[in-house]
Amino acid sequence: MAAAMVMISSGSAGAVDDTTSTTFTVSSGTLTINAPAAAALGTGALGATITAELGDVVVTDARALVAASWTATVASGDYTTGGGTASETIANDLVEYWSGPVVSSTGTGTTFVPGQATEEDAVALDVSQPAVALTAGVGINSATWTPTLAVNVPPNAIAGGYTGTVTHSVV
């Protein structure tokens, strides 16, 4: 009797695959604004206007958004001297601001819009006013502008050194 040969197959000779789902997160930064800590505007006479630049204001948007936008605003408190009585106060509606143009910027596809491009566009700071806005951007961006402040000194103001606060904000 002749022996029969039988072959047993154990399946395909190809590779066997298995997959692993992987994830990671790219963290984003923050939206910040930096303005000068102090600015000396100079000296002016009763009834005159004291005008000076405040120094550079910088918004940095490190949120890395696919569609970035933000708005910087500005407001001012009243300015006081001595004891800050009514006669020793220059009201914030006598304080005007204009942002001027954006003097430097970074970012991709950015469109920056100044709130008040020229002195003729100046606005009173008794309410919050737009300073500069980013209306279209991608990723990380920044804008710098050098605003000007004009204080209209009333003819009946009390002589002295006046102090007040200008507040820049960004959202």
N, CA and C atoms as an extended XYZ file, in Angstrom:
513
Properties=species:S:1:pos:R:3:atomname:S:1:resname:S:1:resid:I:1 pbc="F F F"
N         0.810       -1.133        0.000 N   MET     1
C         0.000        0.000        0.000 CA  MET     1
C         0.873        1.221        0.000 C   MET     1
N         0.494        2.144       -0.787 N   ALA     2
C         1.299        3.339       -0.916 CA  ALA     2
C         0.828        4.367        0.089 C   ALA     2
N         1.750        5.129        0.630 N   ALA     3
C         1.416        6.167        1.609 CA  ALA     3
C         0.945        7.413        0.885 C   ALA     3
N        -0.119        8.039        1.380 N   ALA     4
C        -0.632        9.280        0.809 CA  ALA     4
C        -0.074       10.463        1.591 C   ALA     4
N         0.238       11.466        0.878 N   MET     5
C         0.786       12.650        1.516 CA  MET     5
C        -0.333       13.675        1.653 C   MET     5
N        -0.513       14.199        2.848 N   VAL     6
C        -1.565       15.184        3.124 CA  VAL     6
C        -0.899       16.457        3.642 C   VAL     6
N        -1.267       17.598        3.080 N   MET     7
C        -0.732       18.884        3.533 CA  MET     7
C        -1.830       19.611        4.312 C   MET     7
N        -1.489       20.136        5.428 N   ILE     8
C        -2.443       20.892        6.252 CA  ILE     8
C        -2.025       22.367        6.207 C   ILE     8
N        -2.944       23.256        5.859 N   SER     9
C        -2.654       24.690        5.745 CA  SER     9
C        -3.087       25.395        7.028 C   SER     9
N        -2.303       26.306        7.471 N   SER    10
C        -2.645       27.047        8.683 CA  SER    10
C        -3.175       28.440        8.369 C   SER    10
N        -3.604       28.758        7.219 N   GLY    11
C        -4.175       30.047        6.849 CA  GLY    11
C        -3.242       30.816        5.937 C   GLY    11
N        -3.511       32.102        5.795 N   SER    12
C        -2.769       32.981        4.899 CA  SER    12
C        -1.364       33.217        5.427 C   SER    12
N        -0.456       33.379        4.536 N   ALA    13
C         0.929       33.646        4.908 CA  ALA    13
C         1.198       35.139        5.023 C   ALA    13
N         0.162       36.053        4.832 N   GLY    14
C         0.342       37.512        4.861 CA  GLY    14
C         0.442       38.049        6.282 C   GLY    14
N         0.769       39.349        6.382 N   ALA    15
C         0.919       40.002        7.685 CA  ALA    15
C        -0.437       40.238        8.331 C   ALA    15
N        -0.438       40.326        9.640 N   VAL    16
C        -1.630       40.622       10.427 CA  VAL    16
C        -1.456       42.027       10.986 C   VAL    16
N        -2.459       42.919       10.778 N   ASP    17
C        -2.379       44.298       11.225 CA  ASP    17
C        -3.281       44.525       12.435 C   ASP    17
N        -2.876       45.474       13.240 N   ASP    18
C        -3.703       45.959       14.335 CA  ASP    18
C        -3.411       47.452       14.440 C   ASP    18
N        -4.395       48.270       14.772 N   THR    19
C        -4.203       49.718       14.794 CA  THR    19
C        -4.345       50.265       16.206 C   THR    19
N        -3.715       51.412       16.427 N   THR    20
C        -3.818       52.126       17.693 CA  THR    20
C        -4.266       53.544       17.391 C   THR    20
N        -5.363       53.955       17.966 N   SER    21
C        -5.833       55.326       17.818 CA  SER    21
C        -4.983       56.212       18.713 C   SER    21
N        -4.415       57.284       18.153 N   THR    22
C        -3.565       58.182       18.937 CA  THR    22
C        -4.124       59.593       18.895 C   THR    22
N        -3.941       60.327       19.976 N   THR    23
C        -4.399       61.712       20.057 CA  THR    23
C        -3.332       62.561       20.723 C   THR    23
N        -3.383       63.851       20.491 N   PHE    24
C        -2.550       64.802       21.201 CA  PHE    24
C        -3.242       66.148       21.179 C   PHE    24
N        -2.797       67.052       22.022 N   THR    25
C        -3.390       68.375       22.126 CA  THR    25
C        -2.307       69.424       21.900 C   THR    25
N        -2.610       70.413       21.083 N   VAL    26
C        -1.742       71.564       20.915 CA  VAL    26
C        -2.317       72.658       21.807 C   VAL    26
N        -1.560       73.072       22.795 N   SER    27
C        -2.081       74.071       23.725 CA  SER    27
C        -2.009       75.457       23.099 C   SER    27
N        -2.896       76.294       23.533 N   SER    28
C        -2.909       77.663       23.025 CA  SER    28
C        -2.436       78.607       24.110 C   SER    28
N        -2.040       79.784       23.672 N   GLY    29
C        -1.617       80.813       24.606 CA  GLY    29
C        -2.801       81.682       24.997 C   GLY    29
N        -2.506       82.910       25.332 N   THR    30
C        -3.527       83.826       25.818 CA  THR    30
C        -3.585       85.081       24.953 C   THR    30
N        -4.597       85.865       25.176 N   LEU    31
C        -4.767       87.165       24.553 CA  LEU    31
C        -4.386       88.202       25.602 C   LEU    31
N        -3.367       89.029       25.312 N   THR    32
C        -2.886       89.997       26.301 CA  THR    32
C        -2.788       91.390       25.695 C   THR    32
N        -2.805       92.382       26.569 N   ILE    33
C        -2.581       93.767       26.165 CA  ILE    33
C        -1.592       94.384       27.144 C   ILE    33
N        -0.648       95.140       26.597 N   ASN    34
C         0.352       95.830       27.418 CA  ASN    34
C         0.391       97.295       27.016 C   ASN    34
N         0.198       98.168       28.010 N   ALA    35
C         0.244       99.612       27.801 CA  ALA    35
C         1.310      100.189       28.726 C   ALA    35
N         1.802      101.385       28.419 N   PRO    36
C         2.796      101.999       29.308 CA  PRO    36
C         2.257      102.132       30.728 C   PRO    36
N         3.125      101.934       31.701 N   ALA    37
C         2.720      102.034       33.108 CA  ALA    37
C         2.419      103.479       33.500 C   ALA    37
N         3.099      104.425       32.871 N   ALA    38
C         2.892      105.837       33.191 CA  ALA    38
C         3.226      106.679       31.966 C   ALA    38
N         2.622      107.835       31.892 N   ALA    39
C         2.919      108.791       30.819 CA  ALA    39
C         2.744      110.199       31.375 C   ALA    39
N         3.748      111.030       31.178 N   ALA    40
C         3.678      112.438       31.559 CA  ALA    40
C         3.264      113.228       30.325 C   ALA    40
N         2.136      113.898       30.400 N   LEU    41
C         1.585      114.584       29.235 CA  LEU    41
C         2.134      115.991       29.049 C   LEU    41
N         2.774      116.540       30.059 N   GLY    42
C         3.332      117.879       29.933 CA  GLY    42
C         2.542      118.901       30.723 C   GLY    42
N         2.694      120.153       30.341 N   THR    43
C         2.087      121.282       31.053 CA  THR    43
C         1.306      122.135       30.067 C   THR    43
N         0.197      122.664       30.524 N   GLY    44
C        -0.603      123.553       29.688 CA  GLY    44
C        -1.292      124.608       30.517 C   GLY    44
N        -1.690      125.666       29.859 N   ALA    45
C        -2.347      126.784       30.521 CA  ALA    45
C        -3.843      126.528       30.675 C   ALA    45
N        -4.476      127.309       31.511 N   LEU    46
C        -5.927      127.252       31.649 CA  LEU    46
C        -6.559      127.515       30.285 C   LEU    46
N        -7.548      126.709       29.915 N   GLY    47
C        -8.230      126.856       28.641 CA  GLY    47
C        -7.484      126.244       27.455 C   GLY    47
N        -6.295      125.719       27.676 N   ALA    48
C        -5.500      125.123       26.589 CA  ALA    48
C        -5.761      123.621       26.502 C   ALA    48
N        -5.205      123.010       25.475 N   THR    49
C        -5.261      121.562       25.322 CA  THR    49
C        -3.849      121.008       25.459 C   THR    49
N        -3.689      120.047       26.359 N   ILE    50
C        -2.402      119.373       26.557 CA  ILE    50
C        -2.464      118.079       25.768 C   ILE    50
N        -1.566      117.923       24.803 N   THR    51
C        -1.595      116.771       23.903 CA  THR    51
C        -0.250      116.061       23.929 C   THR    51
N        -0.280      114.732       24.061 N   ALA    52
C         0.958      113.947       24.047 CA  ALA    52
C         0.655      112.490       23.710 C   ALA    52
N         1.661      111.817       23.147 N   GLU    53
C         1.535      110.383       22.909 CA  GLU    53
C         1.689      109.639       24.225 C   GLU    53
N         0.953      108.537       24.359 N   LEU    54
C         1.024      107.728       25.581 CA  LEU    54
C         2.176      106.740       25.562 C   LEU    54
N         2.666      106.383       24.384 N   GLY    55
C         3.653      105.312       24.244 CA  GLY    55
C         2.972      104.117       23.595 C   GLY    55
N         3.760      103.104       23.282 N   ASP    56
C         3.242      101.939       22.552 CA  ASP    56
C         2.282      101.099       23.380 C   ASP    56
N         1.171      100.723       22.743 N   VAL    57
C         0.223       99.753       23.292 CA  VAL    57
C         0.316       98.524       22.387 C   VAL    57
N         0.436       97.341       22.983 N   VAL    58
C         0.641       96.120       22.206 CA  VAL    58
C        -0.371       95.060       22.614 C   VAL    58
N        -1.088       94.520       21.631 N   VAL    59
C        -1.937       93.344       21.842 CA  VAL    59
C        -1.209       92.160       21.230 C   VAL    59
N        -1.093       91.085       22.005 N   THR    60
C        -0.509       89.839       21.507 CA  THR    60
C        -1.558       88.749       21.650 C   THR    60
N        -1.881       88.110       20.539 N   ASP    61
C        -2.869       87.033       20.510 CA  ASP    61
C        -2.134       85.727       20.227 C   ASP    61
N        -1.895       84.970       21.279 N   ALA    62
C        -1.194       83.685       21.149 CA  ALA    62
C        -2.162       82.511       21.264 C   ALA    62
N        -3.451       82.760       21.011 N   ARG    63
C        -4.448       81.695       21.133 CA  ARG    63
C        -4.399       80.705       19.972 C   ARG    63
N        -3.721       81.049       18.890 N   ALA    64
C        -3.548       80.167       17.723 CA  ALA    64
C        -4.890       79.693       17.161 C   ALA    64
N        -5.781       80.645       16.907 N   LEU    65
C        -7.110       80.321       16.393 CA  LEU    65
C        -7.114       80.269       14.869 C   LEU    65
N        -7.949       79.416       14.312 N   VAL    66
C        -8.069       79.330       12.864 CA  VAL    66
C        -8.751       80.573       12.296 C   VAL    66
N        -9.607       81.200       13.073 N   ALA    67
C       -10.247       82.463       12.686 CA  ALA    67
C       -10.118       83.409       13.875 C   ALA    67
N        -9.035       84.182       13.888 N   ALA    68
C        -8.730       85.046       15.024 CA  ALA    68
C        -9.358       86.424       14.844 C   ALA    68
N        -9.918       86.949       15.932 N   SER    69
C       -10.394       88.327       15.969 CA  SER    69
C       -10.366       88.798       17.416 C   SER    69
N       -10.199       90.081       17.614 N   TRP    70
C       -10.247       90.685       18.935 CA  TRP    70
C       -10.513       92.176       18.795 C   TRP    70
N       -10.941       92.799       19.895 N   THR    71
C       -11.159       94.242       19.926 CA  THR    71
C       -10.534       94.805       21.191 C   THR    71
N        -9.658       95.791       21.007 N   ALA    72
C        -9.085       96.520       22.136 CA  ALA    72
C        -9.908       97.782       22.339 C   ALA    72
N       -10.195       98.098       23.597 N   THR    73
C       -10.959       99.295       23.930 CA  THR    73
C       -10.170      100.142       24.917 C   THR    73
N       -10.606      101.379       25.088 N   VAL    74
C        -9.933      102.306       25.984 CA  VAL    74
C       -10.974      103.173       26.679 C   VAL    74
N       -10.704      103.508       27.932 N   ALA    75
C       -11.550      104.417       28.708 CA  ALA    75
C       -10.649      105.173       29.681 C   ALA    75
N       -11.177      106.219       30.273 N   SER    76
C       -10.394      106.999       31.220 CA  SER    76
C       -11.260      107.374       32.409 C   SER    76
N       -10.612      107.505       33.540 N   GLY    77
C       -11.269      108.074       34.699 CA  GLY    77
C       -11.115      109.583       34.664 C   GLY    77
N       -11.667      110.261       35.652 N   ASP    78
C       -11.471      111.700       35.793 CA  ASP    78
C       -10.036      111.964       36.251 C   ASP    78
N        -9.573      113.199       36.061 N   TYR    79
C        -8.242      113.610       36.497 CA  TYR    79
C        -8.397      114.562       37.671 C   TYR    79
N        -7.617      114.326       38.730 N   THR    80
C        -7.764      115.130       39.944 CA  THR    80
C        -6.422      115.670       40.411 C   THR    80
N        -6.502      116.757       41.166 N   THR    81
C        -5.354      117.332       41.844 CA  THR    81
C        -5.774      117.626       43.281 C   THR    81
N        -4.824      117.911       44.131 N   GLY    82
C        -5.120      118.255       45.520 CA  GLY    82
C        -5.989      117.210       46.185 C   GLY    82
N        -7.113      117.660       46.753 N   GLY    83
C        -8.032      116.758       47.445 CA  GLY    83
C        -9.055      116.105       46.544 C   GLY    83
N        -9.022      116.416       45.261 N   GLY    84
C        -9.946      115.784       44.325 CA  GLY    84
C       -11.373      116.283       44.431 C   GLY    84
N       -11.557      117.484       44.987 N   THR    85
C       -12.903      118.048       45.064 CA  THR    85
C       -13.395      118.360       43.656 C   THR    85
N       -14.644      118.771       43.528 N   ALA    86
C       -15.214      119.082       42.212 CA  ALA    86
C       -14.396      120.141       41.491 C   ALA    86
N       -13.924      121.149       42.211 N   SER    87
C       -13.135      122.204       41.564 CA  SER    87
C       -11.707      121.750       41.257 C   SER    87
N       -11.293      120.609       41.803 N   GLU    88
C        -9.958      120.057       41.555 CA  GLU    88
C       -10.018      118.828       40.643 C   GLU    88
N       -11.072      118.777       39.807 N   THR    89
C       -11.286      117.620       38.929 CA  THR    89
C       -11.488      118.077       37.488 C   THR    89
N       -10.800      117.413       36.578 N   ILE    90
C       -11.061      117.578       35.139 CA  ILE    90
C       -11.752      116.294       34.705 C   ILE    90
N       -12.996      116.429       34.280 N   ALA    91
C       -13.837      115.266       33.951 CA  ALA    91
C       -13.297      114.536       32.719 C   ALA    91
N       -13.537      113.226       32.687 N   ASN    92
C       -13.031      112.392       31.584 CA  ASN    92
C       -13.674      112.710       30.231 C   ASN    92
N       -14.784      113.437       30.210 N   ASP    93
C       -15.347      113.814       28.908 CA  ASP    93
C       -14.537      114.939       28.251 C   ASP    93
N       -13.577      115.506       28.982 N   LEU    94
C       -12.660      116.508       28.430 CA  LEU    94
C       -11.336      115.881       27.984 C   LEU    94
N       -11.257      114.554       28.078 N   VAL    95
C       -10.053      113.828       27.679 CA  VAL    95
C       -10.362      113.098       26.376 C   VAL    95
N        -9.590      113.405       25.327 N   GLU    96
C        -9.804      112.785       24.019 CA  GLU    96
C        -8.649      111.849       23.678 C   GLU    96
N        -8.965      110.864       22.843 N   TYR    97
C        -8.009      109.804       22.481 CA  TYR    97
C        -8.132      109.513       21.001 C   TYR    97
N        -7.024      109.285       20.370 N   TRP    98
C        -7.054      108.674       19.044 CA  TRP    98
C        -5.911      107.682       18.967 C   TRP    98
N        -6.235      106.522       18.422 N   SER    99
C        -5.276      105.418       18.373 CA  SER    99
C        -4.165      105.669       17.379 C   SER    99
N        -4.473      106.359       16.292 N   GLY   100
C        -3.519      106.439       15.194 CA  GLY   100
C        -3.485      105.095       14.488 C   GLY   100
N        -2.635      104.954       13.489 N   PRO   101
C        -2.570      103.686       12.753 CA  PRO   101
C        -1.825      102.614       13.544 C   PRO   101
N        -1.987      101.374       13.137 N   VAL   102
C        -1.165      100.285       13.675 CA  VAL   102
C         0.234      100.491       13.102 C   VAL   102
N         1.240      100.619       13.973 N   VAL   103
C         2.600      100.929       13.518 CA  VAL   103
C         3.446       99.691       13.263 C   VAL   103
N         3.061       98.562       13.852 N   SER   104
C         3.720       97.293       13.530 CA  SER   104
C         2.763       96.157       13.871 C   SER   104
N         2.925       95.060       13.135 N   SER   105
C         2.041       93.914       13.361 CA  SER   105
C         2.728       92.642       12.914 C   SER   105
N         2.211       91.529       13.423 N   THR   106
C         2.664       90.206       13.002 CA  THR   106
C         1.435       89.351       12.786 C   THR   106
N         1.589       88.280       12.032 N   GLY   107
C         0.497       87.342       11.846 CA  GLY   107
C         0.213       87.094       10.387 C   GLY   107
N        -0.626       86.116       10.160 N   THR   108
C        -0.988       85.692        8.812 CA  THR   108
C        -2.409       86.124        8.499 C   THR   108
N        -2.598       86.711        7.343 N   GLY   109
C        -3.941       87.078        6.889 CA  GLY   109
C        -4.627       88.046        7.804 C   GLY   109
N        -3.867       88.977        8.388 N   THR   110
C        -4.442       89.864        9.390 CA  THR   110
C        -4.991       91.139        8.783 C   THR   110
N        -6.105       91.597        9.331 N   THR   111
C        -6.688       92.887        8.976 CA  THR   111
C        -6.909       93.654       10.278 C   THR   111
N        -6.052       94.643       10.542 N   PHE   112
C        -6.160       95.456       11.742 CA  PHE   112
C        -6.868       96.764       11.397 C   PHE   112
N        -7.774       97.193       12.272 N   VAL   113
C        -8.553       98.400       12.028 CA  VAL   113
C        -8.366       99.341       13.219 C   VAL   113
N        -7.780      100.532       12.987 N   PRO   114
C        -7.657      101.490       14.094 CA  PRO   114
C        -9.014      102.079       14.442 C   PRO   114
N        -9.226      102.354       15.713 N   GLY   115
C       -10.485      102.969       16.135 CA  GLY   115
C       -10.593      104.408       15.673 C   GLY   115
N        -9.477      105.137       15.752 N   GLN   116
C        -9.441      106.541       15.350 CA  GLN   116
C        -8.094      106.758       14.648 C   GLN   116
N        -8.103      106.743       13.356 N   ALA   117
C        -6.863      106.786       12.581 CA  ALA   117
C        -6.156      108.139       12.662 C   ALA   117
N        -6.917      109.211       12.818 N   THR   118
C        -6.322      110.554       12.808 CA  THR   118
C        -6.854      111.386       13.975 C   THR   118
N        -6.222      112.528       14.188 N   GLU   119
C        -6.646      113.451       15.247 CA  GLU   119
C        -8.091      113.908       15.050 C   GLU   119
N        -8.500      114.029       13.802 N   GLU   120
C        -9.880      114.450       13.520 CA  GLU   120
C       -10.902      113.407       13.989 C   GLU   120
N       -10.452      112.173       14.202 N   ASP   121
C       -11.334      111.091       14.646 CA  ASP   121
C       -11.357      110.930       16.165 C   ASP   121
N       -10.670      111.809       16.892 N   ALA   122
C       -10.543      111.677       18.346 CA  ALA   122
C       -11.901      111.544       19.030 C   ALA   122
N       -11.932      110.749       20.105 N   VAL   123
C       -13.162      110.510       20.860 CA  VAL   123
C       -12.938      110.800       22.340 C   VAL   123
N       -13.991      111.242       23.009 N   ALA   124
C       -13.931      111.476       24.457 CA  ALA   124
C       -13.902      110.137       25.180 C   ALA   124
N       -13.186      110.099       26.296 N   LEU   125
C       -13.016      108.839       27.027 CA  LEU   125
C       -13.920      108.711       28.243 C   LEU   125
N       -15.081      109.381       28.226 N   ASP   126
C       -16.027      109.225       29.327 CA  ASP   126
C       -16.790      107.905       29.227 C   ASP   126
N       -16.693      107.243       28.074 N   VAL   127
C       -17.227      105.888       27.893 CA  VAL   127
C       -16.161      105.064       27.175 C   VAL   127
N       -16.258      103.774       27.271 N   SER   128
C       -15.306      102.895       26.595 CA  SER   128
C       -15.401      103.086       25.082 C   SER   128
N       -14.248      103.225       24.450 N   GLN   129
C       -14.182      103.469       23.010 CA  GLN   129
C       -13.323      102.386       22.349 C   GLN   129
N       -13.570      102.059       21.076 N   PRO   130
C       -12.689      101.121       20.377 CA  PRO   130
C       -11.320      101.766       20.164 C   PRO   130
N       -10.264      100.979       20.319 N   ALA   131
C        -8.908      101.483       20.070 CA  ALA   131
C        -8.383      100.877       18.770 C   ALA   131
N        -8.259       99.554       18.738 N   VAL   132
C        -7.831       98.823       17.542 CA  VAL   132
C        -8.543       97.485       17.554 C   VAL   132
N        -8.864       96.967       16.369 N   ALA   133
C        -9.513       95.662       16.269 CA  ALA   133
C        -8.797       94.813       15.221 C   ALA   133
N        -8.766       93.534       15.474 N   LEU   134
C        -8.348       92.547       14.471 CA  LEU   134
C        -9.639       91.935       13.955 C   LEU   134
N        -9.933       92.143       12.679 N   THR   135
C       -11.187       91.640       12.130 CA  THR   135
C       -11.022       90.342       11.370 C   THR   135
N        -9.803       90.036       10.955 N   ALA   136
C        -9.560       88.775       10.250 CA  ALA   136
C        -8.107       88.380       10.450 C   ALA   136
N        -7.901       87.208       10.981 N   GLY   137
C        -6.545       86.727       11.199 CA  GLY   137
C        -6.528       85.226       11.347 C   GLY   137
N        -5.329       84.658       11.304 N   VAL   138
C        -5.144       83.222       11.459 CA  VAL   138
C        -3.963       83.000       12.390 C   VAL   138
N        -4.146       82.165       13.391 N   GLY   139
C        -3.029       81.802       14.255 CA  GLY   139
C        -2.611       82.917       15.184 C   GLY   139
N        -1.320       82.976       15.450 N   ILE   140
C        -0.756       83.935       16.392 CA  ILE   140
C        -0.548       85.272       15.677 C   ILE   140
N        -0.897       86.382       16.354 N   ASN   141
C        -0.771       87.704       15.760 CA  ASN   141
C        -0.512       88.740       16.838 C   ASN   141
N        -0.076       89.923       16.422 N   SER   142
C         0.103       91.028       17.361 CA  SER   142
C        -0.043       92.347       16.614 C   SER   142
N        -0.361       93.392       17.366 N   ALA   143
C        -0.466       94.733       16.800 CA  ALA   143
C         0.049       95.740       17.817 C   ALA   143
N         0.739       96.753       17.311 N   THR   144
C         1.261       97.834       18.149 CA  THR   144
C         0.774       99.158       17.587 C   THR   144
N         0.305      100.037       18.470 N   TRP   145
C        -0.057      101.386       18.072 CA  TRP   145
C         0.410      102.343       19.148 C   TRP   145
N         0.523      103.626       18.777 N   THR   146
C         1.004      104.657       19.697 CA  THR   146
C        -0.074      105.732       19.790 C   THR   146
N        -1.016      105.574       20.738 N   PRO   147
C        -2.140      106.505       20.827 CA  PRO   147
C        -1.727      107.872       21.366 C   PRO   147
N        -2.581      108.845       21.103 N   THR   148
C        -2.388      110.209       21.590 CA  THR   148
C        -3.551      110.574       22.497 C   THR   148
N        -3.232      111.270       23.576 N   LEU   149
C        -4.230      111.753       24.524 CA  LEU   149
C        -4.226      113.279       24.468 C   LEU   149
N        -5.395      113.878       24.490 N   ALA   150
C        -5.530      115.338       24.524 CA  ALA   150
C        -6.459      115.700       25.674 C   ALA   150
N        -5.959      116.492       26.611 N   VAL   151
C        -6.759      116.938       27.754 CA  VAL   151
C        -7.129      118.404       27.518 C   VAL   151
N        -8.422      118.660       27.436 N   ASN   152
C        -8.930      120.018       27.251 CA  ASN   152
C        -9.095      120.648       28.632 C   ASN   152
N        -8.129      121.480       29.024 N   VAL   153
C        -8.118      122.069       30.368 CA  VAL   153
C        -9.161      123.178       30.432 C   VAL   153
N       -10.122      123.069       31.356 N   PRO   154
C       -11.138      124.124       31.475 CA  PRO   154
C       -10.498      125.451       31.909 C   PRO   154
N       -11.057      126.564       31.482 N   PRO   155
C       -10.485      127.866       31.855 CA  PRO   155
C       -10.602      128.149       33.355 C   PRO   155
N       -11.485      127.435       34.039 N   ASN   156
C       -11.654      127.637       35.480 CA  ASN   156
C       -11.030      126.508       36.308 C   ASN   156
N       -10.131      125.735       35.715 N   ALA   157
C        -9.476      124.641       36.451 CA  ALA   157
C        -8.566      125.212       37.535 C   ALA   157
N        -8.333      124.425       38.551 N   ILE   158
C        -7.412      124.783       39.622 CA  ILE   158
C        -6.007      124.371       39.185 C   ILE   158
N        -5.025      125.221       39.404 N   ALA   159
C        -3.640      124.899       39.049 CA  ALA   159
C        -3.149      123.740       39.914 C   ALA   159
N        -2.352      122.861       39.324 N   GLY   160
C        -1.782      121.744       40.071 CA  GLY   160
C        -1.433      120.601       39.137 C   GLY   160
N        -0.832      119.579       39.694 N   GLY   161
C        -0.492      118.375       38.945 CA  GLY   161
C        -1.656      117.403       39.005 C   GLY   161
N        -2.235      117.071       37.876 N   TYR   162
C        -3.413      116.208       37.806 CA  TYR   162
C        -2.992      114.770       37.509 C   TYR   162
N        -3.720      113.830       38.100 N   THR   163
C        -3.452      112.405       37.894 CA  THR   163
C        -4.755      111.697       37.555 C   THR   163
N        -4.667      110.806       36.595 N   GLY   164
C        -5.825      109.990       36.213 CA  GLY   164
C        -5.332      108.678       35.619 C   GLY   164
N        -6.261      107.839       35.232 N   THR   165
C        -5.915      106.527       34.697 CA  THR   165
C        -6.603      106.292       33.368 C   THR   165
N        -5.806      105.856       32.382 N   VAL   166
C        -6.334      105.406       31.097 CA  VAL   166
C        -6.244      103.900       31.114 C   VAL   166
N        -7.351      103.222       30.813 N   THR   167
C        -7.391      101.761       30.860 CA  THR   167
C        -7.635      101.199       29.475 C   THR   167
N        -6.690      100.370       28.992 N   HIS   168
C        -6.852       99.627       27.749 CA  HIS   168
C        -7.264       98.197       28.088 C   HIS   168
N        -8.218       97.653       27.355 N   SER   169
C        -8.694       96.283       27.562 CA  SER   169
C        -8.764       95.592       26.209 C   SER   169
N        -8.760       94.252       26.211 N   VAL   170
C        -8.922       93.509       24.955 CA  VAL   170
C        -9.766       92.265       25.195 C   VAL   170
N       -10.662       92.007       24.264 N   VAL   171
C       -11.486       90.791       24.279 CA  VAL   171
C       -11.528       90.218       22.881 C   VAL   171
